[in-house]
Amino acid sequence: MVSGRSSLDANGRMMPTAVKIVIAGGFGVGKTTMVGTVSETQPLRTEEVLTDESVGVDDISGVERKNTTTVAMDFGRITMGEDYVLYLFGTPGQERFWFMWDEVALGSLGAVVLADTRRLSDCFPSVDYFERRGTPFVVAVNCFEGARQYDMEEIQMALNLGPKVPVMMCDARRLESCKKVLISLVLHAMKARGLTPEPQKA
């Protein structure tokens, strides 16, 4: 959902460009948290409580305290200055819900792949998915308390990322941290798609 240049409203005022962004990554990596942190409206969530039926189906090693899971998508919105409105779509992390990714990713400018160093391999499917689709993406390493810290170069090598894929640290609970990730993604995706970003006004 990239409408191109900003359009005019009924009063002749410039309207911000609508941009669709996908937030992806493994189970329990912080996708719902990030969407909720940045959304200026009440985010839409489709979380359900984990039950005994998920035992042996959903791998919760490393995130044993997590007791809910997204079963469809998360949705939120954030205005970036006067130029852009980002519509955020968080994908479900478990393999049994991957069939929904095509619908969620359709028409997106780019994606944020959230990573957790305690379960780094969980973001491989997201990285592979966006690479196959040719969708520009950045990798944001969510900083969990007590998790081992790595250099960004180590993360890049571990995920076998190309040199042009931005990798950065983030805290999905903090607005400014999330905004930096989103701004980095928009700039990266527009450059990759040959688009010219409009000037940012805070």
Secondary structure, 3 states (H helix, E strand, C coil): CECCCCCECCCCCECCEEEEEEEEECCCCCHHHHHHHHCCCCCECCEEECCHHHCCCCCCCCCCCCCEEECCCEEEEEEECCCEEEEEEECCCCHHHHHHHHHHHCCCCEEEEEECHHHHHHHHHHHHHHHHHCCCEEEEEECCCCCCCCCHHHHHHHCCCCCCCCEEEECCCCHHHHHHHHHHHHHHHHHHCCCCCCCCCC
